[in-house]
Amino acid sequence: MRTVQELFDKLASICISPGYVHAIAYLCLRDTMISYSGEMKTEDMQHLYSGKQLIRTEISVLIGLMIKHDIDYNIPTPQILEEYVETTDSLLVQIHDAMSASISDGLDSKKLADKDFNPFTSGAVLREPIFYGAESAYGFQYRDFSTAKYGRDDQWLVENKGFSIQAARNVVYAISRLRDEKSGPMLQALRKALENAGMFLPGNTFTAQEIADYAHMDLAIVERILVAFAVPQSARNEQFKALLDFNISNAHPLIFTPDGKYLLFHICSLAEALYEAPFYWMIDDKNYVSTAMRNRGLFTEQFAAKRLSQVFGEKNVLSNIDIFESKGTKLGEIDVLVLFGNRALILQAKSKRLTLEARSGNDLKIRDDFKKSIQDSSDQAYHCAQLMEDGKCLFKDASGNIVSLPRDLKRIYILCLISDHYPALSFQVLQFLKYTPTAKISPPFVMNVFTLDAMTEMLSSPLHLLSYVDRRTGYPDKILASDELTVLSHHLKQNLWLDDEYIMLNLHDDISADLDKAMLVRREGIPGKDTPDGILTWFPATTLGRMLKAIEARSDPAIVDLGFMLLTLSEDTVNDISAIIDLITERAIADGKNHSTHGTDRGRTGLTIHCNDDLIEIARPRLQNHCYARKYTEHAQTWFGVCLRPRDQALRFGINLDFPWEQSDAMDLRTKAMEKPSK
């Protein structure tokens, strides 16, 4: 088998062939375009996850190799174009195979004999998931988040580049929409295979005047923006000599054409450059680098606080919380703290990203980057969580006011947030992250701002979001997925749950299609369903769904845990319990008496529901005594009880019992005649 470098060099010779630019245009159309009629459906996107299509990193390699020489725009014959495409596909498959094979070639048999040796932490192994890993962000996220990321740097951008970040965002948006409008003729050409080789490139080109007219912007500003993201005409990408070297086409995805137009193959590449490149422009300015670094950190923290506030409400989301011991010594700082019921969520933000040396497989740089961006964040969060768990420190907000923590916190969740795309993040977390969870402190949940955005968009209620965080952190080493968006999509469809008998859940990238489509509908205005069929569609329409809303509105620790339990139930179980509640409320209305029902997951938890209008002084102790008895007969660790009002099924109050089961002669006698509850 030829080496990766040998295959790369062979590919390089193909990419500078006459008219090869048309082959790249065809490959982009074939492997990135989504075609639909009427409303977009999930199946319209499935070809993007077939494993046969080229991914964006591969397309970028082709572009980077092509621009190493002057581009030949002559239109090849259909036969030559077909040869280019087939050769390119074959070489890229061989490169992937060679990279995968080099993993086993680099393993030492002596090391493999060591039970503590983990082969998945070596650079040779990590190069493959880093290069071939799934996209962790949507193009519209890169585009739209850029204004918040660089809003504080606008003065520098205007003075040094001649345009604001909002103007740059608007240009990227206009290019995206104009390309969509031009896609019709290209799709028609694609249906005719390679018969008309010249039809694939025009939809990827545009003039500055077209964009200025489309965006209703000043032509001079548009030109300055386009030039900033275009490959300099004198550049030949000389440093791009190996697959994982710096490729100028990633930072400058636009290409000048001989007829005065601009060429763009992949809109997501331009959106990502908009999100990332301005930071590197600014840190080249020695007088501004410290300000740029500070603003980058502020963006990550404030982005997180804003997104979480949309779910939990501003009063429950606090930023920059300082932790002091009794003598006034500062012991730690929390970037963002969320308090809800008997739960707390500690978020630590970092802006360090995976460097080029690490992407190339440098073991030391991979570990160093991970430590600075993920491990340090996790360690800081755990330190703050331990201080919170001890209960001996003072927590103060940025104004010096004391923050009152909930009594008897049941769970403290750790979120580690980074601001950029970090290739193979989930895989690296499995291999490198060190932590020691406790009965109260969860394993860390590591994500980027794009995942947090999608989570808060789709799981927009406190219980839904916290329940997902609780479940996701409950399986820290049992879920294998190329990206967290895939796990979230699976949860929306299937309700994330793993029985103890399973040691691993492997999720394929195509699972994310449901979430991808929903986000496109919500953010880009694509016609289609904005919510995947699953937990967000069937649960709210049920009686239990209405009960869940009442629990969220109260955030009462006594019943928040009930909300968590309800969200673990299957669709059939939810419907069955809802039907039974409807039945007992009808009976309570008819005869004015108290009616009850019980359900149990033997050995774990159970639920007793009373339905009456009795005085609280009568109804509460009756429900509590009933729950104690049921919990005892079922040998359960926890038991929940709720009392509903018959006429509208409104939640009156709730009870939560959580303590180990112990045999009692008195309880044996008391529960001797009790009937068994239904499953």
Buried (B, 14 or more C-beta within 10 A) or exposed (E): EBBBEEBBBBBBEBBBBBBBBBBBBBBBBBBBBBEBEEEBBBEBBEBBBEEEBBBBBBBBBBBBBBBBEEBBBEBBEBEBBBBBBEBBBEBBEBBBBBBEEBBEEEBEEEEEEEEEEEBEBBBBBBBBBBBBBBBBBBBBBBBBBBBBBBBBBBEBBEEBBBBBBBBBBBBBBBBBBBBEEBBEEBEEBBEEEBEBBBBBBBBBBBBBEBBBBBBEBEEEBBBBBBBBBBBEEEBEBEEBEEBBBBBBBBBBBBBBBEEEBBBBBBBBBBBBBBBBBBBEBBBEEEEBEEBBBEBBBBBBBBBBBBBBBEBBEEEBBBBBBBBBEEEEEEBBEBBBBBBBBBBBBBBBBBBBBBBEBBBBBBBEBBBBBBBBBBBBBBBBBBBBBBBBBEEEBBBBBEEEEEBEBBEEBBBBBBBBBBBBBBBBBBBBBBBBBEBEBEEBBBBBBBBBBBBBBBBBBBBEBBBBBBBBBBBBBBBBEEBBBBBBBBBBBBBBBEBBBBEEEEEEBEBEBBBBBBBBBBBBBBBBEBEBBBBBEBBBEBBEEBBBBBBBEBBBEBBBBBBBBBBBBBBBBEBEBBBBBBEBBEEBBEBBEEEEEBBBBBBBBEEEBBBBBBBBBBEEEEBBEBBBEBBBBBBBBBBBBBBBBBBBBBEEBEBBBBBBBEEEEEEEEEBEEBBEEEEEBEE
